[in-house]
Structures are given as C-alpha cells and as structure tokens.
Amino acid sequence: MNKSMNKMRVALIFATLALLSFYSFAKDKPKDATVSLHGAIMDSQCAYNVHSDAHSHEWMTKRGIQGATDEESCTHHCVKDMGGSYVLVVKKDVYKLDDQVKVEQFAGKKVKINGTLDAESHTIHVFDMEEDK
C-alpha cells in the first residue's frame, strides 16, 4: 500500500507541474490586438514581390500583361488567374486578410481597415473597411 501511495503522489506532482506549465504558456500568449490601418488592397504576388521588387503593379502594367492594365485590374488578374490572394499593404508591411470576399470590391484601392491583428500569422480579421480618400 505504501508503494501505491508513493506512485499516486508522484503522478499527482507530475500532473500538477504539467497543468502549471500549460497555464504559464497560455497566459503569456499574446492577445489579438485591435487595429485601424490605412493601406492598399493588393494581390499577394505583387505585394510579396513575385513580379516586382517594389510592392507594386508597375512591372505587370508596363509589360502589357493582358488583364493587368492598372492597379485594380492587375490585383484582380493576379488573384483570379494566378492563384494569389488579397492582402493589405501598409508601407512595407503586408497583412493577410481573413475575408477575401469582403475585400474583393476594394482591389487596387486605398482603404482604412478596422479589425483584429493576429501578430503570429500577420492576419487581419476584418470588422469593417472603407475606401480611404
């Protein structure tokens, strides 16, 4: 019986330590921050410099790529025909957007987005968006 009690104590100690370590990791996890950002809705290829080295549509539009005559058409072309996704570009930062349908109407335009930012994945959960004049 004494051996059995010692095993239970050891198991209880390990369980307690495991629980405390899980709590400490969960406690330190950063919360999603509420943000309000001003930037441009672009496609991921141009934003991540697949076609360009300046976060721009310039290379595509200057080369006369069919379906990419300006920022809006280039953004739509790269998303719909080349497998990209809509992203928000703020200066040199690129943010993924969780709602691709909501942002489609703002392709190639400057916008103000309100939402929460998941800092780990660099993704914005969009609450609302409006064109930024």
C-alpha positions as CSV (number, residue, x, y, z in Angstrom):
1,M,0.0,0.0,0.0
2,N,2.9,2.4,0.8
3,K,4.3,1.8,-2.7
4,S,0.9,2.5,-4.3
5,M,0.6,5.8,-2.3
6,N,4.1,6.9,-3.5
7,K,3.2,6.3,-7.1
8,M,0.0,8.3,-6.7
9,R,1.9,11.2,-5.1
10,V,4.5,11.2,-7.9
11,A,1.7,11.1,-10.5
12,L,-0.1,13.9,-8.8
13,I,3.0,16.0,-8.7
14,F,3.7,15.5,-12.4
15,A,0.1,16.3,-13.3
16,T,0.2,19.5,-11.2
17,L,3.5,20.5,-12.9
18,A,2.1,19.8,-16.3
19,L,-1.0,21.8,-15.6
20,L,1.0,24.8,-14.3
21,S,3.3,24.7,-17.3
22,F,0.3,24.7,-19.7
23,Y,-1.2,27.6,-17.8
24,S,2.0,29.6,-17.9
25,F,2.3,29.2,-21.7
26,A,-1.3,30.0,-22.3
27,K,-1.1,33.1,-20.0
28,D,1.8,34.5,-22.0
29,K,0.2,34.1,-25.4
30,P,-0.3,37.5,-27.0
31,K,-3.9,38.5,-27.5
32,D,-5.1,39.7,-30.8
33,A,-4.7,43.5,-31.0
34,T,-7.5,45.7,-32.3
35,V,-6.1,47.8,-35.1
36,S,-7.1,50.5,-37.5
37,L,-4.8,50.5,-40.6
38,H,-4.6,52.6,-43.7
39,G,-3.1,50.9,-46.8
40,A,-3.8,49.5,-50.2
41,I,-5.6,46.2,-51.2
42,M,-3.2,44.3,-53.5
43,D,-2.6,40.8,-54.6
44,S,-0.1,38.6,-52.8
45,Q,2.1,38.2,-55.8
46,C,2.8,41.9,-56.4
47,A,2.8,42.6,-52.6
48,Y,5.4,39.9,-51.9
49,N,7.5,40.9,-54.9
50,V,6.9,37.8,-57.1
51,H,6.5,40.1,-60.1
52,S,8.1,43.2,-58.7
53,D,10.7,44.5,-56.3
54,A,8.8,47.5,-55.0
55,H,5.4,46.1,-53.7
56,S,3.8,47.5,-56.9
57,H,1.9,46.5,-60.1
58,E,4.4,48.5,-62.2
59,W,6.2,45.5,-63.8
60,M,2.9,43.9,-64.8
61,T,1.3,47.0,-66.2
62,K,4.4,48.2,-68.1
63,R,4.9,44.8,-69.7
64,G,1.3,45.0,-71.1
65,I,0.2,41.8,-69.4
66,Q,-3.3,41.1,-70.7
67,G,-5.8,41.8,-67.9
68,A,-3.4,43.9,-65.9
69,T,-3.7,47.5,-67.2
70,D,-3.9,49.3,-63.8
71,E,-3.8,48.6,-60.1
72,E,-7.4,47.3,-59.9
73,S,-7.2,45.0,-62.9
74,C,-3.7,43.8,-62.0
75,T,-4.9,42.9,-58.5
76,H,-8.0,41.0,-59.8
77,H,-5.9,39.3,-62.5
78,C,-3.3,38.0,-60.1
79,V,-5.9,36.8,-57.6
80,K,-8.3,35.2,-60.0
81,D,-6.0,34.0,-62.8
82,M,-2.7,33.4,-61.0
83,G,-3.8,32.0,-57.6
84,G,-3.0,34.9,-55.4
85,S,-5.0,36.3,-52.5
86,Y,-6.0,39.8,-51.5
87,V,-3.7,41.4,-48.9
88,L,-3.3,44.8,-47.3
89,V,0.0,46.6,-47.9
90,V,0.9,49.4,-45.4
91,K,4.2,50.9,-46.4
92,K,6.5,47.9,-46.5
93,D,4.3,45.6,-44.3
94,V,2.0,43.0,-45.9
95,Y,-1.0,41.7,-44.0
96,K,-3.1,38.7,-44.9
97,L,-6.8,39.2,-44.8
98,D,-9.2,36.6,-43.5
99,D,-12.3,37.6,-45.6
100,Q,-11.4,37.5,-49.3
101,V,-15.0,38.2,-50.4
102,K,-15.4,41.3,-48.4
103,V,-12.2,42.9,-49.7
104,E,-12.6,42.0,-53.4
105,Q,-14.6,45.2,-54.1
106,F,-11.6,47.3,-52.9
107,A,-9.0,45.7,-55.1
108,G,-6.3,48.2,-56.1
109,K,-7.7,50.9,-53.8
110,K,-6.5,52.7,-50.7
111,V,-8.6,51.7,-47.7
112,K,-9.0,52.0,-44.0
113,I,-9.5,48.7,-42.2
114,N,-10.6,48.1,-38.7
115,G,-10.2,44.6,-37.2
116,T,-8.0,42.5,-35.0
117,L,-4.5,41.5,-35.9
118,D,-3.1,38.1,-35.2
119,A,0.5,39.0,-34.7
120,E,1.7,35.5,-35.1
121,S,0.2,34.8,-38.5
122,H,0.2,38.5,-39.6
123,T,-3.5,38.1,-40.5
124,I,-6.2,40.7,-40.0
125,H,-9.7,39.7,-39.1
126,V,-11.7,42.4,-40.8
127,F,-14.5,44.1,-38.9
128,D,-15.1,46.8,-41.5
129,M,-13.5,48.6,-44.3
130,E,-14.0,51.8,-46.3
131,E,-12.2,53.4,-49.2
132,D,-9.6,55.9,-47.9
133,K,-9.7,59.1,-49.9
